[in-house]
Amino acid sequence: MGKTQSEATLQNKIQRIMREMGCYVFKNHGNMFTEAGRPDLVACVPTKIETLEKLIKDQWFRDNFVGVFVGLEIKRENRLNELSTAQKIVGENIKKAGGIWFAIDDSDLAKGIVMKLKGELE
């Protein structure tokens, strides 16, 4: 019987595969401040609307709705120009994978984004 992979090795392999397939994926590093039960990996997987419609028709998703990956980089008021290069790169990677990413400095904007995605705002 062959040697089994460590969990870390398996996670790294999965991340590599998903990135090669155009996904944005990251590892959650747990600590005492991290929510218990958070998944090891979080990903934004690019797909087409037609594919989602088929999945929904096949009842993969409860109540015919799906979640949308949204990344928010929070800055203090009037500090949106202080995005680091790394923050900009991550934002672009999320958007390339079909997710939504914003740098914001206003809680009302976050509320508006959610309302727009839920169809509560035209």
Backbone as numpy.savetxt, mean C-alpha at the origin, in Angstrom:
# Nx Ny Nz CAx CAy CAz Cx Cy Cz
14.94 -35.42 3.15 14.09 -34.24 3.15 14.98 -33.00 3.15
14.66 -31.99 2.32 15.47 -30.79 2.20 15.31 -29.85 3.38
16.27 -28.99 3.52 16.26 -27.99 4.58 15.21 -26.92 4.26
14.41 -26.55 5.23 13.38 -25.53 5.00 14.00 -24.14 5.10
13.42 -23.21 4.38 13.90 -21.83 4.38 13.52 -21.14 5.69
14.34 -20.22 6.13 13.96 -19.41 7.28 12.84 -18.48 6.86
12.10 -17.97 7.82 11.01 -17.04 7.52 11.57 -15.79 6.83
12.70 -15.28 7.30 13.30 -14.09 6.70 13.71 -14.34 5.26
14.27 -15.51 4.98 14.67 -15.85 3.61 13.44 -15.91 2.72
12.38 -16.53 3.21 11.14 -16.64 2.44 10.54 -15.25 2.19
10.52 -14.39 3.21 9.98 -13.04 3.04 10.78 -12.27 2.00
12.10 -12.36 2.05 12.94 -11.66 1.07 12.67 -12.17 -0.35
12.52 -13.49 -0.48 12.23 -14.07 -1.80 10.89 -13.58 -2.33
9.88 -13.56 -1.46 8.55 -13.11 -1.87 8.60 -11.64 -2.28
9.30 -10.82 -1.50 9.41 -9.40 -1.84 10.08 -9.22 -3.20
11.15 -9.95 -3.46 11.86 -9.86 -4.73 10.93 -10.24 -5.89
10.22 -11.35 -5.73 9.29 -11.81 -6.77 8.21 -10.76 -7.03
7.62 -10.23 -5.96 6.55 -9.25 -6.12 7.06 -7.98 -6.79
8.25 -7.52 -6.42 8.82 -6.32 -7.05 9.08 -6.56 -8.53
9.59 -7.75 -8.85 9.83 -8.08 -10.26 8.53 -8.08 -11.06
7.41 -8.32 -10.38 6.10 -8.36 -11.03 5.41 -6.99 -11.00
6.12 -5.94 -10.60 5.58 -4.59 -10.65 4.86 -4.14 -9.40
4.93 -4.90 -8.33 4.27 -4.54 -7.08 5.15 -3.60 -6.26
4.51 -2.85 -5.39 5.22 -2.12 -4.35 4.97 -2.94 -3.09
6.03 -3.34 -2.40 5.88 -4.19 -1.22 6.90 -3.77 -0.18
6.48 -3.85 1.09 7.42 -3.55 2.15 7.19 -4.47 3.34
8.23 -4.63 4.14 8.22 -5.46 5.34 7.84 -4.60 6.53
6.89 -5.06 7.31 6.56 -4.42 8.58 7.54 -4.92 9.63
8.23 -4.02 10.26 9.13 -4.41 11.34 8.42 -4.16 12.66
8.14 -5.23 13.38 7.41 -5.11 14.63 8.28 -4.65 15.78
7.68 -3.89 16.65 8.31 -3.51 17.91 7.21 -3.26 18.92
7.55 -2.75 20.07 6.55 -2.58 21.12 5.46 -1.57 20.76
5.69 -0.74 19.75 4.71 0.25 19.34 3.88 -0.19 18.14
4.22 -1.32 17.57 3.54 -1.82 16.38 2.26 -2.55 16.79
1.22 -2.34 16.03 -0.05 -3.03 16.25 0.16 -4.54 16.18
-0.36 -5.24 17.17 -0.25 -6.70 17.19 -1.01 -7.29 16.01
-0.42 -8.30 15.38 -1.09 -8.99 14.28 -0.91 -8.36 12.92
-0.14 -7.28 12.84 0.10 -6.64 11.54 0.81 -7.64 10.63
0.43 -7.72 9.35 1.06 -8.71 8.46 2.54 -8.41 8.25
3.30 -9.45 7.96 4.73 -9.29 7.72 5.01 -8.41 6.50
4.24 -8.61 5.45 4.44 -7.86 4.21 3.16 -7.14 3.82
3.31 -5.93 3.28 2.18 -5.15 2.76 2.53 -4.81 1.32
1.57 -4.96 0.42 1.85 -4.74 -0.99 0.72 -4.00 -1.69
1.09 -3.30 -2.73 0.15 -2.72 -3.67 0.39 -3.47 -4.98
-0.62 -4.20 -5.43 -0.49 -5.06 -6.61 -1.23 -4.43 -7.78
-0.53 -4.12 -8.87 -1.21 -3.52 -10.01 -2.15 -4.52 -10.67
-3.34 -4.05 -11.01 -4.32 -4.89 -11.69 -5.18 -4.00 -12.57
-6.05 -4.59 -13.34 -6.95 -3.85 -14.20 -8.35 -3.87 -13.60
-9.12 -2.84 -13.91 -10.50 -2.75 -13.42 -11.28 -3.98 -13.83
-11.08 -4.45 -15.07 -11.81 -5.62 -15.56 -11.51 -6.85 -14.69
-10.26 -6.99 -14.26 -9.89 -8.12 -13.40 -10.60 -8.00 -12.06
-10.61 -6.80 -11.49 -11.31 -6.62 -10.21 -12.80 -6.90 -10.35
-13.38 -6.44 -11.45 -14.81 -6.71 -11.66 -15.09 -8.20 -11.70
-14.23 -8.97 -12.35 -14.41 -10.41 -12.41 -14.28 -11.02 -11.01
-13.28 -10.58 -10.26 -13.11 -11.10 -8.90 -14.32 -10.79 -8.03
-14.84 -9.58 -8.20 -16.01 -9.19 -7.41 -17.22 -10.04 -7.81
-17.41 -10.25 -9.12 -18.52 -11.09 -9.58 -18.39 -12.50 -9.04
-17.15 -12.98 -8.92 -16.92 -14.32 -8.39 -16.98 -14.34 -6.86
-17.38 -13.22 -6.27 -17.60 -13.07 -4.83 -16.35 -13.31 -3.99
-15.23 -12.89 -4.51 -14.00 -12.93 -3.70 -14.05 -11.88 -2.62
-14.78 -10.79 -2.88 -14.80 -9.69 -1.95 -16.20 -9.53 -1.36
-16.25 -9.46 -0.06 -17.50 -9.29 0.67 -18.17 -7.97 0.29
-19.43 -7.99 0.07 -20.25 -6.80 -0.20 -19.79 -6.01 -1.42
-19.09 -6.66 -2.35 -18.68 -6.03 -3.61 -17.88 -4.74 -3.44
-16.97 -4.71 -2.48 -16.05 -3.59 -2.43 -14.64 -4.10 -2.17
-13.70 -3.29 -2.57 -12.29 -3.63 -2.39 -11.60 -2.45 -1.71
-10.47 -2.73 -1.10 -9.67 -1.67 -0.49 -8.70 -1.10 -1.50
-8.32 0.13 -1.29 -7.37 0.82 -2.15 -6.14 1.16 -1.32
-4.95 0.86 -1.85 -3.72 1.17 -1.14 -3.48 2.68 -1.21
-3.41 3.32 -0.05 -3.16 4.75 0.03 -1.98 4.97 0.97
-0.96 5.66 0.47 0.18 6.04 1.29 0.12 7.54 1.54
0.20 7.92 2.81 0.19 9.34 3.16 1.49 9.69 3.88
2.22 10.63 3.33 3.41 11.16 4.00 2.97 12.44 4.69
3.02 12.46 6.00 2.50 13.58 6.78 3.64 14.54 7.11
3.39 15.80 6.82 4.35 16.86 7.13 3.67 17.93 7.97
4.47 18.66 8.72 3.93 19.80 9.47 3.43 20.85 8.48
2.53 21.71 8.94 1.95 22.73 8.09 3.05 23.55 7.39
2.84 23.75 6.10 3.75 24.53 5.25 5.15 23.92 5.14
5.27 22.59 5.31 6.58 21.92 5.20 6.56 20.84 4.11
5.63 20.94 3.18 5.54 19.93 2.12 6.77 19.95 1.22
7.50 21.02 1.21 8.70 21.10 0.40 9.88 20.37 1.04
9.68 19.77 2.22 10.76 19.10 2.94 10.74 17.58 2.75
10.20 17.11 1.65 10.20 15.68 1.38 11.63 15.22 1.09
12.00 14.11 1.70 13.32 13.56 1.42 13.30 12.83 0.07
14.47 12.60 -0.46 14.58 11.85 -1.72 13.95 10.47 -1.55
14.22 9.82 -0.41 13.65 8.48 -0.16 12.12 8.53 -0.14
11.54 9.56 0.49 10.09 9.68 0.53 9.51 9.86 -0.86
10.18 10.64 -1.69 9.72 10.85 -3.07 9.80 9.54 -3.87
10.88 8.79 -3.68 11.04 7.52 -4.40 9.96 6.53 -3.99
9.69 6.40 -2.69 8.65 5.49 -2.22 7.29 5.91 -2.79
7.01 7.21 -2.77 5.75 7.71 -3.34 5.60 7.33 -4.80
6.67 7.50 -5.57 6.64 7.13 -6.99 6.46 5.62 -7.16
7.11 4.82 -6.33 6.95 3.36 -6.41 5.53 2.93 -6.11
4.91 3.56 -5.14 3.50 3.25 -4.82 2.62 3.60 -6.02
2.83 4.78 -6.59 2.00 5.21 -7.73 2.24 4.33 -8.95
3.48 3.92 -9.20 3.78 3.04 -10.33 3.05 1.71 -10.19
2.86 1.25 -8.95 2.18 -0.02 -8.71 0.65 0.15 -8.70
0.16 1.36 -8.94 -1.28 1.57 -9.01 -1.89 2.07 -7.72
-1.09 2.31 -6.70 -1.60 2.84 -5.44 -1.71 4.36 -5.51
-2.17 4.92 -4.43 -2.35 6.36 -4.32 -1.39 6.85 -3.24
-0.69 7.95 -3.51 0.27 8.49 -2.55 0.19 10.00 -2.57
0.16 10.58 -1.39 0.15 12.03 -1.23 1.05 12.42 -0.07
1.66 13.57 -0.19 2.27 14.24 0.95 1.25 15.30 1.38
0.86 15.29 2.64 -0.17 16.22 3.10 0.25 16.88 4.42
-0.35 18.03 4.66 -0.10 18.74 5.92 -1.42 19.19 6.56
-2.52 18.51 6.20 -3.84 18.94 6.65 -4.75 17.72 6.82
-5.31 17.55 8.00 -6.18 16.40 8.25 -7.45 16.44 7.42
-7.92 17.64 7.06 -9.11 17.75 6.21 -8.85 17.17 4.83
-7.62 17.29 4.34 -7.28 16.71 3.04 -7.35 15.18 3.12
-6.86 14.61 4.21 -6.95 13.14 4.39 -8.41 12.70 4.38
-9.25 13.44 5.08 -10.68 13.12 5.11 -11.28 13.23 3.71
-10.90 14.26 2.97 -11.39 14.43 1.60 -10.97 13.30 0.68
-9.73 12.83 0.84 -9.24 11.72 0.01 -10.09 10.48 0.26
-10.35 10.18 1.53 -11.17 9.01 1.87 -12.58 9.17 1.35
-13.17 10.35 1.54 -14.53 10.57 1.06 -14.61 10.42 -0.46
-13.61 10.92 -1.18 -13.59 10.81 -2.64 -13.51 9.33 -3.05
-12.63 8.57 -2.39 -12.49 7.15 -2.73 -13.76 6.35 -2.41
-14.48 6.76 -1.38 -15.72 6.06 -1.00 -16.92 6.52 -1.83
-16.73 7.50 -2.72 -17.82 7.98 -3.56 -18.73 8.95 -2.85
-18.28 9.51 -1.73 -19.09 10.43 -0.96 -18.84 11.88 -1.35
-17.91 12.10 -2.27 -17.52 13.44 -2.70 -17.33 13.41 -4.19
-17.94 14.33 -4.89 -17.81 14.40 -6.36 -16.55 15.09 -6.76
